[in-house]
Amino acid sequence: MGSRARVAILRTTPDTALNDYQRLFELGGGRTALRPGVTTILKDNISWHFPMPSANTTPWQLEGTILALRDAGLSDLVCVQNKTVVIDAFKARTITATCPSSVTTRSR
Protein backbone atom coordinates (compact mmCIF):
# COMPACT_ATOMS: atom_id res chain seq x y z
CA MET A 1 0.00 0.00 0.00
CA GLY A 2 1.27 3.51 -0.88
CA SER A 3 1.85 6.42 1.42
CA ARG A 4 -0.98 8.55 2.68
CA ALA A 5 -1.92 11.83 1.02
CA ARG A 6 -0.75 15.03 2.69
CA VAL A 7 -2.88 18.16 2.80
CA ALA A 8 -1.57 21.63 3.64
CA ILE A 9 -3.73 24.67 4.29
CA LEU A 10 -2.64 28.28 4.79
CA ARG A 11 -4.52 31.50 5.32
CA THR A 12 -3.21 33.92 2.71
CA THR A 13 -3.43 37.55 1.66
CA PRO A 14 -2.81 39.24 -1.69
CA ASP A 15 0.55 40.45 -0.36
CA THR A 16 1.73 36.96 0.62
CA ALA A 17 0.01 34.73 -1.96
CA LEU A 18 3.07 33.88 -4.09
CA ASN A 19 5.18 33.02 -1.04
CA ASP A 20 2.29 31.10 0.47
CA TYR A 21 1.99 28.87 -2.60
CA GLN A 22 5.69 28.12 -2.31
CA ARG A 23 5.24 27.30 1.38
CA LEU A 24 2.26 25.04 0.57
CA PHE A 25 4.44 23.14 -1.89
CA GLU A 26 6.95 22.48 0.90
CA LEU A 27 4.33 21.62 3.52
CA GLY A 28 2.61 19.28 1.08
CA GLY A 29 5.82 17.37 0.42
CA GLY A 30 6.27 18.55 -3.14
CA ARG A 31 10.05 18.07 -3.09
CA THR A 32 9.70 14.39 -2.23
CA ALA A 33 6.82 13.78 -4.63
CA LEU A 34 8.40 15.27 -7.77
CA ARG A 35 11.82 14.66 -9.28
CA PRO A 36 14.03 17.24 -10.96
CA GLY A 37 15.03 16.28 -14.49
CA VAL A 38 11.60 14.90 -15.32
CA THR A 39 8.96 16.86 -17.22
CA THR A 40 6.33 18.25 -14.86
CA ILE A 41 2.91 18.85 -16.39
CA LEU A 42 0.76 21.71 -15.13
CA LYS A 43 -2.95 21.58 -15.96
CA ASP A 44 -4.68 24.87 -15.36
CA ASN A 45 -8.44 25.28 -15.46
CA ILE A 46 -9.66 28.20 -17.53
CA SER A 47 -13.22 28.96 -18.54
CA TRP A 48 -13.89 32.35 -20.07
CA HIS A 49 -17.59 31.80 -20.68
CA PHE A 50 -18.61 30.98 -17.13
CA PRO A 51 -15.86 31.94 -14.69
CA MET A 52 -16.69 30.34 -11.38
CA PRO A 53 -14.90 31.06 -8.11
CA SER A 54 -12.72 28.11 -7.12
CA ALA A 55 -13.17 26.49 -10.55
CA ASN A 56 -10.60 28.54 -12.45
CA THR A 57 -6.86 28.74 -11.99
CA THR A 58 -5.97 32.29 -11.03
CA PRO A 59 -2.74 33.88 -12.29
CA TRP A 60 -1.25 33.99 -8.79
CA GLN A 61 -1.96 30.27 -8.25
CA LEU A 62 -0.13 29.37 -11.42
CA GLU A 63 2.74 31.80 -10.79
CA GLY A 64 3.18 30.68 -7.17
CA THR A 65 3.20 27.05 -8.25
CA ILE A 66 5.75 27.69 -10.99
CA LEU A 67 7.99 29.59 -8.57
CA ALA A 68 7.83 26.73 -6.06
CA LEU A 69 8.59 24.12 -8.72
CA ARG A 70 11.55 26.08 -10.07
CA ASP A 71 12.87 26.65 -6.55
CA ALA A 72 12.72 22.88 -6.04
CA GLY A 73 14.89 22.35 -9.12
CA LEU A 74 12.13 21.37 -11.53
CA SER A 75 12.88 23.27 -14.72
CA ASP A 76 11.06 21.29 -17.44
CA LEU A 77 7.55 22.64 -16.84
CA VAL A 78 4.79 22.21 -19.42
CA CYS A 79 1.31 23.71 -19.21
CA VAL A 80 -1.34 21.70 -21.04
CA GLN A 81 -4.95 22.19 -22.06
CA ASN A 82 -7.62 19.84 -23.26
CA LYS A 83 -10.39 20.33 -25.79
CA THR A 84 -12.89 21.39 -23.13
CA VAL A 85 -11.29 24.81 -22.58
CA VAL A 86 -13.78 27.55 -23.33
CA ILE A 87 -11.89 30.52 -24.72
CA ASP A 88 -14.31 32.74 -26.58
CA ALA A 89 -13.52 35.97 -24.72
CA PHE A 90 -16.06 37.96 -26.75
CA LYS A 91 -18.88 35.65 -25.68
CA ALA A 92 -17.56 35.69 -22.13
CA ARG A 93 -17.67 39.44 -21.73
CA THR A 94 -21.28 39.47 -22.95
CA ILE A 95 -22.37 36.65 -20.65
CA THR A 96 -20.53 37.93 -17.61
CA ALA A 97 -21.40 41.58 -18.26
CA THR A 98 -17.76 42.61 -18.07
CA CYS A 99 -18.15 45.34 -20.63
CA PRO A 100 -20.83 47.98 -21.24
CA SER A 101 -23.83 46.83 -23.24
CA SER A 102 -23.10 49.60 -25.74
CA VAL A 103 -19.98 47.71 -26.84
CA THR A 104 -20.70 45.27 -29.63
CA THR A 105 -19.02 41.93 -29.55
CA ARG A 106 -18.21 40.14 -32.74
CA SER A 107 -19.14 36.52 -33.14
CA ARG A 108 -17.01 33.81 -34.67
N, C-alpha and C positions, 0 to 999 in steps of 0.2 A: 504494500500500500504506500502511496506517495505521501509527501509532507502536507501538512495542513495549510490552507490559505491564510494569508496575513492581511489584515485590513488596518489602514492608518487613516485617522481623521484629524484635521486641523481646522481651527477657526482662522479665517483669513481676512485680509482687508485689501483694498485696491493697491495700497502702498507696499504690501508684503507678498502679493500673490505669486510673483515669479519665484521668489525665494521659498515660499511655502510649497510650491509644486516640487522644487528640488528636495526639500526636506521630506515630503511625502514619499518620494522615490526611495530615499534612504530608509525611512521608517518601514516602508513596505517590503524591503529586502530586494530592491531592484538590482543592486550590484551582484547579488548571488544568483538571481534568476536569469540574468542576461549576460551573454559573453561578448566581450570586445572582439572585433575581427569577423563577426557574423552579421549579415544584413539584418537590421531591425526594421520591421514594418510598422508604420503608424497608420491607423485607420481613423480619420476624423469623420464626424457626422455633420453634414451640412445640408440644410433644407432652406432654400430661399423662399419657397412658396408659403410655407406654414412654419415659421420659426417658433419653436416651443421652448420655454425655459427648461433647462436640464436635458434637452434632447439634441442640442446642437453643441458642437465643440467651439468654444470661444477662443479668440486669438491668444489670450493669456494662458489658457490651458495648454494649447499646442506649443507656445513658446516656452513655457515653464518646463514642459515635458522634454522638449528638445534640448534645453539647457542642461537639465539633469542627466539626460542620456550622454551628451557630449562630455560633461564633467566626469562621467563614469567610464570614459574611454570608448564609448560606442560612437563611431564616426560614419558608418555606412547606414544612414537613415533614409528610408523611402516612405513617402506618403502615398497611399493608394485610395482609390475610389471604386465604387461599383456602379452598375448601371441604374441604380435606384436614386442617385443624387438628383435633386431637383434644383436646376440652376437658371431658371428663367427669371432674371432679376426684374425685368419689366412687369411680368405678371405679379411678382412678389410685391412690388411697391404699390400696385393697385389693390391687391388683396389685403395687405397689411396697413394700408393707408399711410404709407411713409412718405408720400409726396402729395402736394395739393391736388385737388380734383381737377383744377384747371390745366394741369400738365397732362398732355396726351401721351400714352404709352403706345409704342408700336408693337404689333404682334408679329410672330414669326411666320 
